[in-house]
Amino acid sequence: MQKQLGPLTGKQKAAILLISLGPDISAQVIKNLREEEIEDITLEMANLRTVGSEVKEKVAEEFRELYMAQEYIASGGIEYARDVLERALGSHRANDIINKLTVSLQVRPFDFARHTEPSQLLNFIQNEHPQTIALVMAYLSADQAGTILSALPAQRQVEVAKRLATMDRTSPEILSEVESILEKKVSAVATQGFTAAGGIDATVEILNRTDRGTEKTIIEALTEEDPELAEEIKRRMFVFEDIVMLDDRAIQQIIRESDSKDWALALKTASGEVSARIYKNMSKRASDLLKEDISYLGPVRLRDVEDAQQRIVNVIRRLEEAGEIVVARGGEGEVLV
């Protein structure tokens, strides 16, 4: 006889949904989750035994309703979503769905600001404390935040970037206070609960959209103030898969400057696009030898592959800093040769 499941947690529902979607689609979904989320959901999937079709259908229907509600919110805001859901599902069910979205999934603060020109936002926040500027930028798109960061004075750029990189969680009281300042000038938005924003990943994404001069100023200053933080940011500024964005001449130089053993490891898990670009910029003999080296490697540790890829990325950064190759940055325009 099938064991009945009690009230399901969010993680259990996620696990059931992924099981229902099948291995191919689930694998694509899992790639977009954080490491701790993957661990939690994988554990739930492992602990689930038999799940009845009725439970699967209920979980899938709840997911569909939440997804549609998010689409409605994105299109016209919470009240619009509530109105549509009430017409379709009734007041009680609509309120239940909206509450789950605003409490569990979080409606991001400063939504109004993401539809505002960066130049206007700059006028509103440029004279605020660096921590306040960093907080607002953390909730903007990377393009908006990169434009604002580039327009700030050099010293202010460094102060804001450092605070953005070290930001973790912000209390609802502080968020509400900062929002109320912009509220009078741009728009208004409600917020609930603690919201995670900022951090190194957000900083890297923003710096990748600034001009090279802004990036260089910030990295050099951070290197003096906080070497470990600066090194971590630099490490993430250009990842191995970004090689496909470089021109053939740059790739050829990187190949010459890098250890052939590193290429064998680095391409072991690389995408077909990356491998094709590397082989294209080698002689036929060299590419055949590299393919042969890769085939002889056998099973390798993921850490060894990542280390080899990082050593090649370090070569790229060294060549870029020496002015021998060009890595495009936001706002720099076309490269003249």
N, C-alpha and C positions, 0 to 999 in steps of 0.2 A: 504494500500500500504506500502511495506517495506521501512523504512527509509535508505537512502544511507549513508554509513560511509565515512567520509573524510579521509585524509592521516592518516595512523595509526602510533601511537607511538610504541616504543619497548615494553612497558608494555601492551598495548592493544593487540599486536600480541601474546605476551606470554599468555595473558588471553584467546584469541581465540583458541590458540593451545591446552591449557589445557582443555578447554570445548570440543574440538574436540576429545581429547584422551579418554574422559569418566572419571567417578569418581574414578574408581579403579586405573588406571594408573596415573591419575593426583595426587592422594593422595600420591603415591610413589615418584613422582617428587617433590611435595611441601615439603616433609620431608627433602629434601636436600638443601632447600633454607634458606637464612638468614631471621630473624624475620621481618626486615623492607621490604624485598622483598616479603614475604608472604602477609604482610599487603597491599602493593601497588597493587599486582596482584589480590588479593581477592577483593579489591575495584573496580578495572577495571572489573572483572567478574560480580560484582554486578550491575555495571552501564551499562553493555552491554545488549541490548534488543535482537532483532532478528538479527542473522548474517547469511547471505546467504551462500549457499554451494560454490559459486564461490570464495567468500572472504576466507572461510575456506581452500579451495584448494590452493589458492595463498599463504596463510600463511604457510601451511604445506609444500609446495614446497620450499619456502624460507628457512624454517628450515632445510629441507633435504639437500639443497645445502650448507648451512653454516656448517652443521654437516659433510658432506663429505669433505668440504674444510679443516676443522680442522683435519680430519683423514689424509688428504694428507700432511698437514703441519707437523703433528706428525711423519709421515713416512719419509719425505724427505726435509722438510723445505718449506719456502714461495715460492721460485722460482719453486720448483718441483710442488707445489700445483697450482701455476699460470699456468704452462705449461699444466698440465692435464685439468684444467678447461677451458683454452682457446681452447683446442682440442675438448672438449665436448660441450661448451656453447658459444664459441666465445670470442674475446678479450674484448669487452665492458662489458659483463656480468661477465666475470672472474675478471676483475679489480674491479667491483662493489662489488663482494663477498669478495675479498681479503681486500679491504678497510674497509668493515664492520667488518671483523675479527680483523684486526690490530688496528683499532681505538676504536670500541665498545667493543669487547670481550677481547682485549689485548693479544698479544703474550708475554708470560712471559720472562723477561730478564734472562740472565745467563743460557739459555737453554743448551749451550755447557757444562757448569760446571756440570750439572746433569748427564752427561755421563762420568765424570772424577772420577778417584779413589780419595776418601777422603784424603788419605795420600799425594797425589800430590797437592791437593787444599790446604792442611795444609801448605805445604812448600811455597806456593805462598802468603798466607795471614796471617800466624802466627805472623809476625812482624809488621803488619799494626795496625792502631788505632782500639781500641775495637768497635767503631761505624762502621768502615769499615768492620770488621769481621762479626759483627751482620747483616749488610746489605746483605752481600754475603750469609750468612747462611740462611737468611730469604727466599731466592729463591731456596735453595737446598731441596732435599728430607729430611724427618725427620731422616732417617737412616744416610745419609751423614753428616748432621749437628750435630747429636748426637755423631758420631765418632770424628769429629773435636773438638767439645766442650770438650769431655773427654780427648783429647790429649793436651789441653792447660794447662798452669800453673794454679794453684788454684785461685790466685788473678785475673788472666785474665779471667778465667771462670766466675767468679762473675760479672766482669765488662761487659762482652759480654752478659751474660744472662739478666742482668738488662736493657741494651740498647735494646736487642731484645724484651723484654716484653713490653717496653714503646714505641716501634717504631710504627708509624702510617702510614704516607704517605711520599714518597720520590720524590723530583722533578726530572724531566728527565735529567737536567743538571748534578746532582750528580750521578745518575745512569750511565750516559754516561761516566763520568770521571772514576768511579770505574771500569766499564766494559773495558775501554781502557787499564787499567793496566793489567787485566787478559788476555785481547785480544792478547797481544804480546806474552804471555806465553802459552796459551791454545787454544783459538779460538776467534771468533767474533760473536756478535749478535746485531741486531738492536732493538731499543726500542722507543716507542712513548708514550706521555702522562704520567700522574701520575699513579702509580701502588701501590696498597695497599699490604703490606706484613708485616711479623713479628706479633707482638701482643702476648697476653697471650696464646691464643690457640696454636700458633706455638711453643711458648716456652715450654708449657706443653708436646706437642707431641715429641719435641726433648729431653726433660729431661726424658721422659718415655723410651727413647732408650739409655740413658747413664747408666753407672754402678751406683750402690747405693752410692758409696763413692763420686762420682762427684755430684750426686743429693743432697746429704746431705750437702756437702760443700757449694754449691750454695744457698740452701734454708736457711741454718743457717746464712750466710752472708747477704742475702737479708732481713732476719727477723730483723737484727740489723739496716740495712740502710733504709729499706722501709717496715715496718711490714704489711701494708695493701696489698701491691703488693705481698709479700711473702704468705700471707694468701689466697689470691685469686688464686695464682698458686697452693698451696697445695690443695685447695678445688677441683681443677679440675684434679689433678694428678691421682686420682682413683675415678671412678664413680660407682654408685650402681650396674649397670649391669655387671661390671668387676668381681663381686663375682664369676662368673662361672669359672674364671681363677684360683681360689684358690683350694687347695686340701681339701678333706673332713674333715681332722683333724682341719684345720684352720677354716672352716665354722662352725664346731661344737663349737669351742671355741667362735667364734663371736656370735653365737646364745645364748650361755650362758651369755655372757657379755652385750647383748643388751636387751632393754625393750620389752616385748612381745607385748605391744600396738604399738610400732614402727613397728614391723614386720607385723602386720595386715594392717597398713596404707601403708607401703613400698611395699607390694606385691599386693596391690590393682590394680596397673597399670603395674606390672612387667611382663616381657616376660615369656612364658611357660617354657623356659629353666632355668631361674633364679628360678622360683617357684619350679620346679622339684628338683633342687639341694638343696634348703632349706628343702623341705619336706623330701627328702631322708636322710638328716642328723638329723632328729628329730625322736623321738619315734612315733609310730602310734597314740598313745593317744594325744601327743603334736601336731602332724600335723593335726589331726581331730579337735582339739580345735581351732587351728589357722584358719583352713578353715571355721569353724563355726563363729569365730569372724569376719572374712572378709565378710561373707554373711550377718551378722547383721549390718555392717557399713552403708550400703546404699550409697547414693551419698556423695562424699567428695570433698573438694576443692583440686585442683591440688597442690596448695602451701603447704597444709598440708602433702600431700604425699611426695613431694620433701623434705620438712623439716625432715620428718621421715627417708627417705632414707639417707639424709646427716648426721643425727645423727648416723646411723649405719656405714656409711663411716668413721666418726670421730672415732668410736670404732676400726675400722680396722686399721686406721693410728696409733692410740695409741698403739695397740697391736704390730704393726710392729716396731714402734720406741722402744718399750720395748724388742724387740727381741723374742716375744712369737709366732709370725707367720711370714711367709716369703711371700712377694709379689715380684714376679719375676721382674727383671729389665734387660734391654738390656745389653749385655756384661758380665753378672755375671756367665754365664755357668749353669751347673746343680747343684741342691741342693743335698747335701749328707746327708743321715739320718742314 
